[in-house]
Amino acid sequence: MTAVGESPAATHDTSQIPAPEGSVIITVKLLRFNPEIDEEPHWESYDIPALPTDRVLNLLFTIKNYVDGTLSFRRSCAHGVCGSDAMQINGINRLACKVLVKDLLAKKGKPSVVTIAPIKGLPTMKDLYVDMEPFFEAYRAVKPYLIAYGNEPTRERIQSQADRDRFDDTTKCILCAACTSSCPVYWNDGSYFGPAAIVNAHRFVFDSRDEGAEERLDILNDAEGVWRCRTTFNCTDACPRGIQVTKAIQEVKRALLFRRV
């Protein structure tokens, strides 16, 4: 499954969907793929009623519940915390639960069209559902946990506010893969660790309580590590948590150059 079908998007009868008062008609174009019957992904179109306060995730549920129950996508908390529903919305990596319909409406009475496709760089298993294992393999490789040697302390490991602030930004990662799947280097070479893995390494490399910084820096100094970053800022723009991803990657690069954390 590599190419996208070029035929016009198939349309579906959506007349059975109830239209709440104040709703508008949204044309949702979905990139569909069923490995059991499709040779390549193809576009399908659905004209559905939606309230301006609905989220894109609501649009997907409307299609799944009223039109096609086979539509596949991930979701969990629906509040922008779990990171399950990352997808391309109008060509931009977003969380479906955080994007409001009112922000996607066309201006001056023009038809409103929302395109939804799976995130790039990871194998599509079905519809918007991608195989996250390559992403989590890179995440596990950077040892994203506290490493401490010697005897177990008899009290908590004390840390100043200044020490905490040093890595606070990168603790916000929810592993949604929006940043990694927005990276052109990752699209073209899946062996690159990717921004999310480096962000999670950063979180511990600069943690004053951790003693495994050198191990992680050696891992990230690999040919597929931080030096593959081309500083395009796609990752920073895509992050739904507002993490300064590119800045974190540059700080890891400097730590490698000067071996100072």
C-alpha contacts under 8 A as a table, 3 or more apart, distances in Angstrom:
res1	aa1	res2	aa2	distance
1	M	39	E	6.52
1	M	40	E	5.16
1	M	41	P	7.11
1	M	124	T	7.70
2	T	40	E	6.65
2	T	41	P	8.00
3	A	40	E	5.92
3	A	41	P	6.85
4	V	40	E	5.99
4	V	41	P	5.02
4	V	42	H	5.77
5	G	40	E	6.32
5	G	41	P	5.86
5	G	42	H	4.73
5	G	43	W	7.28
6	E	42	H	7.39
7	S	42	H	7.62
8	P	43	W	7.27
9	A	29	K	7.50
9	A	42	H	7.20
9	A	43	W	4.62
9	A	44	E	4.59
9	A	45	S	5.73
10	A	43	W	6.64
10	A	44	E	4.54
10	A	45	S	5.74
11	T	44	E	5.91
11	T	45	S	4.66
11	T	46	Y	5.99
12	H	44	E	7.79
12	H	45	S	6.52
12	H	46	Y	5.66
12	H	47	D	7.77
12	H	67	V	7.71
13	D	16	Q	7.75
13	D	46	Y	7.60
13	D	67	V	7.66
14	T	17	I	5.78
14	T	46	Y	6.85
14	T	47	D	6.41
14	T	48	I	6.42
14	T	66	Y	7.77
14	T	67	V	6.53
15	S	18	P	7.91
16	Q	66	Y	7.12
17	I	48	I	7.16
17	I	49	P	7.46
17	I	62	T	7.78
17	I	66	Y	6.14
17	I	67	V	7.98
18	P	49	P	7.61
19	A	23	S	6.36
19	A	49	P	5.46
19	A	50	A	7.36
20	P	23	S	5.61
20	P	49	P	7.56
20	P	50	A	7.60
20	P	51	L	7.45
22	G	51	L	6.39
23	S	49	P	5.65
23	S	50	A	4.91
23	S	51	L	4.38
23	S	52	P	7.01
24	V	49	P	5.32
24	V	50	A	5.43
24	V	51	L	6.25
24	V	52	P	7.47
25	I	47	D	6.27
25	I	48	I	5.44
25	I	49	P	4.46
25	I	50	A	6.28
25	I	112	S	7.45
26	I	46	Y	7.98
26	I	47	D	5.58
26	I	48	I	5.41
26	I	49	P	6.13
26	I	50	A	6.70
26	I	111	P	7.49
26	I	112	S	5.37
26	I	113	V	6.01
26	I	114	V	7.21
27	T	45	S	6.65
27	T	46	Y	5.54
27	T	47	D	4.37
27	T	48	I	6.43
27	T	111	P	7.69
27	T	112	S	6.13
27	T	113	V	4.66
27	T	114	V	6.18
28	V	45	S	5.64
28	V	46	Y	5.09
28	V	47	D	6.27
28	V	48	I	7.41
28	V	59	L	7.95
28	V	113	V	5.89
28	V	114	V	4.89
28	V	115	T	5.91
28	V	116	I	7.35
29	K	43	W	6.34
29	K	44	E	5.61
29	K	45	S	4.44
29	K	46	Y	6.45
29	K	113	V	7.20
29	K	114	V	6.09
29	K	115	T	4.63
29	K	116	I	6.17
30	L	43	W	5.51
30	L	44	E	5.31
30	L	45	S	6.33
30	L	115	T	5.99
30	L	116	I	4.99
30	L	117	A	6.07
31	L	41	P	6.30
31	L	42	H	5.52
31	L	43	W	4.54
31	L	44	E	6.47
31	L	115	T	7.94
31	L	116	I	6.43
31	L	117	A	5.02
31	L	118	P	7.47
31	L	127	D	6.54
31	L	128	L	7.56
32	R	41	P	5.55
32	R	42	H	5.45
32	R	43	W	5.95
32	R	44	E	6.69
32	R	117	A	7.88
32	R	126	K	7.41
32	R	127	D	4.51
32	R	128	L	7.34
33	F	38	D	6.19
33	F	40	E	6.73
33	F	41	P	4.62
33	F	42	H	6.60
33	F	124	T	7.87
33	F	125	M	7.88
33	F	126	K	5.32
33	F	127	D	4.64
34	N	37	I	5.74
34	N	38	D	5.39
34	N	41	P	7.82
34	N	125	M	7.75
34	N	126	K	5.26
34	N	127	D	6.55
35	P	38	D	5.44
35	P	39	E	7.04
35	P	125	M	7.08
35	P	126	K	6.57
38	D	41	P	6.88
46	Y	63	I	7.63
48	I	59	L	7.72
48	I	62	T	7.86
48	I	63	I	7.85
50	A	54	D	6.47
50	A	59	L	7.15
50	A	101	V	7.59
51	L	54	D	5.24
51	L	101	V	7.15
51	L	102	K	7.96
52	P	100	L	6.94
52	P	101	V	4.96
52	P	102	K	4.36
53	T	100	L	6.02
53	T	101	V	6.19
53	T	102	K	6.33
54	D	58	N	6.02
54	D	59	L	7.58
54	D	100	L	5.76
54	D	101	V	5.60
54	D	102	K	7.84
55	R	58	N	5.22
55	R	59	L	6.88
55	R	96	A	6.78
55	R	97	C	5.75
55	R	98	K	6.57
55	R	99	V	5.44
55	R	100	L	4.33
55	R	101	V	5.59
56	V	59	L	5.06
56	V	60	L	6.59
56	V	96	A	5.04
56	V	97	C	6.27
56	V	98	K	7.70
56	V	99	V	5.83
56	V	100	L	6.26
56	V	101	V	6.34
57	L	60	L	5.18
57	L	61	F	6.37
57	L	78	A	7.81
57	L	96	A	4.88
57	L	97	C	5.12
58	N	61	F	5.04
58	N	62	T	6.14
58	N	97	C	7.87
59	L	62	T	5.07
59	L	63	I	6.39
60	L	63	I	5.21
60	L	64	K	6.14
61	F	64	K	4.97
61	F	65	N	5.81
62	T	65	N	5.25
62	T	66	Y	5.84
62	T	67	V	7.54
63	I	66	Y	5.49
63	I	67	V	5.02
63	I	68	D	6.00
63	I	69	G	7.61
63	I	71	L	7.72
64	K	67	V	5.85
64	K	68	D	4.91
64	K	69	G	4.50
64	K	70	T	6.87
64	K	71	L	5.65
65	N	68	D	6.78
65	N	69	G	5.92
66	Y	69	G	7.46
68	D	71	L	6.02
71	L	127	D	6.66
72	S	126	K	6.34
72	S	127	D	5.58
72	S	128	L	6.10
72	S	129	Y	6.13
73	F	85	D	7.23
73	F	127	D	6.84
73	F	128	L	4.93
73	F	129	Y	4.94
74	R	84	S	5.57
74	R	85	D	5.26
74	R	128	L	7.54
74	R	129	Y	6.26
75	R	78	A	6.58
75	R	84	S	5.01
75	R	85	D	4.96
76	S	82	C	6.61
76	S	84	S	6.25
76	S	85	D	7.74
77	C	80	G	7.19
77	C	81	V	6.75
77	C	82	C	5.92
78	A	81	V	7.63
78	A	82	C	7.76
78	A	97	C	5.20
79	H	82	C	7.61
79	H	97	C	6.20
79	H	98	K	7.09
80	G	83	G	6.21
80	G	95	L	6.83
80	G	97	C	6.21
80	G	98	K	6.11
80	G	240	P	7.87
81	V	174	I	6.60
82	C	174	I	6.24
82	C	176	C	7.52
83	G	86	A	6.45
83	G	95	L	7.11
83	G	174	I	5.55
83	G	175	L	6.17
83	G	176	C	4.16
83	G	177	A	7.95
84	S	95	L	7.93
84	S	176	C	5.98
85	D	95	L	5.41
85	D	96	A	5.73
85	D	97	C	7.10
85	D	176	C	7.49
86	A	93	N	6.62
86	A	94	R	5.54
86	A	95	L	4.45
86	A	96	A	6.39
86	A	118	P	7.92
86	A	119	I	6.95
86	A	176	C	6.01
86	A	177	A	7.14
86	A	178	A	6.03
87	M	92	I	7.91
87	M	93	N	5.50
87	M	94	R	5.75
87	M	95	L	6.37
87	M	96	A	6.88
87	M	116	I	7.00
87	M	117	A	6.13
87	M	118	P	4.95
87	M	119	I	4.86
87	M	128	L	7.07
87	M	178	A	7.52
88	Q	91	G	5.16
88	Q	92	I	4.97
88	Q	93	N	4.45
88	Q	94	R	6.14
88	Q	115	T	7.83
88	Q	116	I	5.56
88	Q	117	A	5.03
88	Q	118	P	5.78
88	Q	119	I	5.51
89	I	92	I	5.25
89	I	93	N	6.25
89	I	94	R	6.27
89	I	96	A	7.67
89	I	114	V	6.97
89	I	115	T	5.77
89	I	116	I	4.77
89	I	117	A	6.76
90	N	114	V	5.94
90	N	115	T	4.88
90	N	116	I	6.32
91	G	115	T	7.30
91	G	116	I	7.60
91	G	117	A	7.83
92	I	238	A	7.36
93	N	119	I	6.79
93	N	178	A	5.62
93	N	179	C	7.85
93	N	181	S	7.93
93	N	182	S	6.79
93	N	238	A	5.65
94	R	98	K	7.61
94	R	99	V	7.33
94	R	178	A	6.81
94	R	238	A	6.72
94	R	239	C	7.90
94	R	240	P	6.74
95	L	98	K	5.48
95	L	99	V	6.75
95	L	240	P	6.98
96	A	99	V	5.63
97	C	100	L	7.96
99	V	103	D	7.31
100	L	103	D	5.56
100	L	104	L	7.12
101	V	104	L	5.24
101	V	105	L	6.46
102	K	105	L	5.41
104	L	112	S	7.30
104	L	114	V	7.15
105	L	112	S	5.29
105	L	113	V	7.76
106	A	109	G	6.77
106	A	110	K	5.53
106	A	111	P	6.25
106	A	112	S	4.89
106	A	113	V	7.67
107	K	110	K	5.97
117	A	127	D	7.81
117	A	128	L	6.14
118	P	124	T	7.15
118	P	127	D	7.07
118	P	128	L	4.44
118	P	129	Y	6.75
118	P	130	V	6.91
119	I	122	L	7.08
119	I	128	L	7.72
119	I	130	V	7.55
119	I	178	A	7.34
119	I	181	S	5.96
119	I	182	S	7.76
120	K	123	P	7.99
120	K	181	S	5.23
120	K	182	S	6.99
120	K	187	W	6.64
121	G	181	S	5.49
121	G	186	Y	6.31
121	G	187	W	4.40
121	G	188	N	7.62
121	G	190	G	6.99
122	L	130	V	6.10
122	L	131	D	6.11
122	L	132	M	6.82
122	L	134	P	7.34
122	L	135	F	7.81
122	L	181	S	7.30
123	P	130	V	5.56
123	P	131	D	5.44
124	T	127	D	6.99
124	T	128	L	7.11
124	T	129	Y	6.05
124	T	130	V	4.28
124	T	131	D	6.25
125	M	128	L	7.96
125	M	129	Y	5.66
125	M	130	V	5.17
125	M	131	D	6.15
126	K	129	Y	5.17
126	K	130	V	6.97
131	D	134	P	7.36
132	M	135	F	5.28
132	M	136	F	6.33
133	E	136	F	5.09
133	E	137	E	5.90
134	P	137	E	5.02
134	P	138	A	6.46
134	P	190	G	7.86
135	F	138	A	5.46
135	F	139	Y	6.41
135	F	177	A	7.24
136	F	139	Y	4.71
136	F	140	R	6.05
137	E	140	R	5.26
137	E	141	A	6.22
138	A	141	A	5.06
138	A	142	V	6.90
138	A	193	F	5.28
138	A	194	G	7.52
138	A	197	A	5.99
139	Y	142	V	5.88
139	Y	143	K	7.46
139	Y	144	P	7.02
139	Y	193	F	7.64
139	Y	196	A	7.21
139	Y	197	A	4.55
139	Y	200	N	7.38
140	R	143	K	5.55
140	R	144	P	6.44
140	R	197	A	7.94
141	A	144	P	7.96
141	A	219	I	7.95
142	V	197	A	6.64
142	V	198	I	7.53
142	V	200	N	7.71
142	V	201	A	5.77
142	V	216	R	5.79
142	V	219	I	6.67
142	V	220	L	7.49
143	K	201	A	7.10
143	K	216	R	6.94
144	P	200	N	5.93
144	P	201	A	5.87
144	P	203	R	7.99
144	P	204	F	6.90
145	Y	204	F	6.96
146	L	204	F	6.60
146	L	209	R	7.77
146	L	210	D	5.58
146	L	211	E	7.80
146	L	212	G	7.60
147	I	210	D	5.39
147	I	211	E	5.50
147	I	212	G	5.26
148	A	209	R	7.58
148	A	210	D	5.79
148	A	211	E	5.20
148	A	212	G	7.09
149	Y	211	E	6.96
153	P	156	E	6.98
153	P	157	R	7.46
157	R	209	R	6.71
158	I	209	R	7.95
159	Q	163	D	6.21
159	Q	164	R	6.70
159	Q	208	S	7.17
159	Q	209	R	7.26
160	S	163	D	5.16
160	S	164	R	6.31
161	Q	164	R	5.00
161	Q	165	D	6.05
162	A	165	D	5.04
162	A	166	R	6.45
163	D	166	R	5.29
163	D	167	F	7.63
163	D	207	D	7.12
163	D	208	S	6.35
164	R	167	F	6.00
164	R	168	D	5.87
164	R	207	D	7.16
164	R	208	S	8.00
165	D	168	D	4.87
165	D	169	D	7.69
166	R	206	F	6.60
166	R	207	D	7.50
167	F	170	T	5.80
167	F	171	T	6.94
167	F	202	H	7.18
167	F	203	R	5.40
167	F	204	F	7.79
167	F	206	F	5.94
167	F	207	D	6.56
168	D	171	T	5.43
168	D	172	K	7.49
168	D	203	R	7.51
169	D	172	K	5.97
169	D	243	I	5.93
169	D	244	Q	7.28
170	T	173	C	6.05
170	T	199	V	5.90
170	T	200	N	6.64
170	T	202	H	6.93
170	T	203	R	5.35
170	T	243	I	6.44
170	T	244	Q	7.94
170	T	245	V	7.87
170	T	248	A	7.58
171	T	200	N	7.52
171	T	203	R	6.05
172	K	241	R	6.60
172	K	243	I	7.03
173	C	176	C	7.93
173	C	196	A	7.69
173	C	199	V	7.75
173	C	200	N	7.45
173	C	241	R	7.03
173	C	243	I	7.47
175	L	196	A	6.90
176	C	179	C	7.93
177	A	180	T	5.18
177	A	181	S	5.88
177	A	196	A	6.72
178	A	181	S	5.42
178	A	182	S	6.22
178	A	235	C	7.39
178	A	238	A	5.87
178	A	239	C	6.14
178	A	240	P	7.75
179	C	182	S	5.21
179	C	183	C	6.70
179	C	195	P	6.23
179	C	196	A	6.48
179	C	234	N	7.07
179	C	235	C	4.08
179	C	236	T	6.83
179	C	237	D	7.94
179	C	238	A	5.40
179	C	239	C	5.61
180	T	183	C	5.46
180	T	186	Y	6.80
180	T	194	G	5.15
180	T	195	P	5.15
180	T	196	A	5.81
180	T	235	C	6.53
181	S	186	Y	6.84
181	S	187	W	7.01
182	S	186	Y	7.91
182	S	187	W	7.89
182	S	234	N	5.86
182	S	235	C	5.93
182	S	238	A	6.87
183	C	186	Y	5.27
183	C	187	W	6.41
183	C	194	G	7.48
183	C	195	P	7.79
183	C	234	N	6.14
183	C	235	C	6.30
184	P	187	W	5.01
184	P	188	N	6.36
185	V	188	N	5.34
185	V	189	D	5.98
185	V	190	G	7.99
185	V	192	Y	7.27
185	V	228	R	7.19
185	V	229	C	7.24
185	V	230	R	7.74
186	Y	189	D	5.09
186	Y	190	G	5.17
186	Y	191	S	7.43
186	Y	192	Y	5.82
186	Y	193	F	7.88
186	Y	194	G	6.20
187	W	190	G	6.36
189	D	192	Y	6.12
190	G	193	F	7.82
191	S	224	E	6.32
192	Y	224	E	4.58
192	Y	225	G	6.28
192	Y	228	R	7.02
193	F	197	A	6.02
193	F	198	I	7.10
193	F	224	E	6.12
193	F	225	G	5.73
193	F	226	V	7.79
194	G	197	A	5.80
194	G	198	I	6.63
194	G	225	G	7.81
195	P	198	I	5.18
195	P	199	V	6.06
195	P	235	C	6.81
195	P	245	V	6.87
195	P	246	T	7.92
195	P	249	I	7.35
196	A	199	V	5.02
196	A	200	N	6.26
197	A	200	N	5.22
197	A	201	A	6.22
198	I	201	A	4.94
198	I	202	H	6.06
198	I	220	L	7.60
198	I	226	V	7.19
198	I	248	A	7.83
198	I	249	I	6.43
198	I	252	V	7.95
199	V	202	H	4.99
199	V	203	R	6.38
199	V	245	V	6.54
199	V	248	A	6.23
199	V	249	I	6.82
200	N	203	R	5.08
200	N	204	F	7.01
201	A	204	F	5.54
201	A	205	V	5.98
201	A	216	R	6.73
202	H	205	V	4.94
202	H	206	F	6.10
202	H	248	A	6.61
202	H	249	I	7.69
202	H	252	V	6.52
203	R	206	F	6.06
203	R	207	D	6.48
204	F	207	D	4.84
204	F	210	D	6.37
204	F	212	G	7.90
204	F	213	A	7.01
205	V	210	D	7.16
205	V	212	G	7.12
205	V	213	A	4.49
205	V	214	E	7.91
205	V	216	R	7.07
205	V	217	L	7.73
205	V	261	V	7.08
206	F	210	D	7.87
206	F	213	A	7.48
206	F	261	V	5.92
207	D	210	D	5.49
208	S	211	E	8.00
210	D	213	A	6.97
211	E	214	E	7.86
212	G	215	E	5.34
212	G	216	R	6.49
213	A	216	R	5.25
213	A	217	L	6.08
213	A	261	V	7.96
214	E	217	L	5.04
214	E	218	D	6.13
215	E	218	D	5.25
215	E	219	I	6.43
216	R	219	I	4.99
216	R	220	L	6.18
217	L	220	L	5.02
217	L	221	N	5.96
217	L	252	V	7.71
217	L	255	A	7.90
217	L	256	L	6.36
218	D	221	N	5.07
218	D	222	D	6.92
219	I	222	D	5.67
219	I	225	G	7.17
220	L	224	E	7.51
220	L	225	G	4.35
220	L	226	V	5.74
221	N	224	E	7.86
221	N	225	G	5.55
221	N	226	V	6.58
221	N	227	W	7.25
221	N	256	L	7.21
222	D	225	G	4.97
222	D	226	V	7.80
223	A	227	W	7.00
223	A	228	R	7.32
224	E	227	W	7.21
224	E	228	R	6.16
225	G	228	R	6.09
226	V	229	C	5.68
226	V	249	I	6.68
226	V	252	V	7.49
226	V	253	K	6.50
227	W	230	R	7.94
227	W	253	K	7.44
229	C	249	I	7.91
231	T	246	T	6.49
232	T	235	C	7.80
233	F	236	T	5.23
233	F	237	D	6.31
233	F	245	V	7.89
233	F	246	T	5.97
234	N	237	D	5.20
234	N	238	A	6.12
235	C	238	A	5.13
235	C	239	C	6.22
235	C	245	V	6.20
235	C	246	T	6.89
236	T	239	C	5.47
236	T	242	G	7.22
236	T	243	I	6.53
236	T	244	Q	5.56
236	T	245	V	4.96
236	T	246	T	6.00
237	D	242	G	7.96
239	C	242	G	5.50
239	C	243	I	6.21
239	C	245	V	7.80
240	P	243	I	7.87
244	Q	247	K	5.40
244	Q	248	A	6.38
245	V	248	A	5.14
245	V	249	I	6.35
246	T	249	I	5.12
246	T	250	Q	6.26
247	K	250	Q	5.10
247	K	251	E	6.24
248	A	251	E	5.08
248	A	252	V	6.38
249	I	252	V	5.17
249	I	253	K	6.32
250	Q	253	K	4.93
250	Q	254	R	6.25
251	E	254	R	5.09
251	E	255	A	6.16
252	V	255	A	4.96
252	V	256	L	6.26
253	K	256	L	5.12
253	K	257	L	6.29
254	R	257	L	4.96
254	R	258	F	6.09
254	R	259	R	7.64
254	R	260	R	7.90
255	A	258	F	5.35
255	A	259	R	4.84
255	A	260	R	5.07
255	A	261	V	5.75
256	L	259	R	4.92
256	L	260	R	7.42
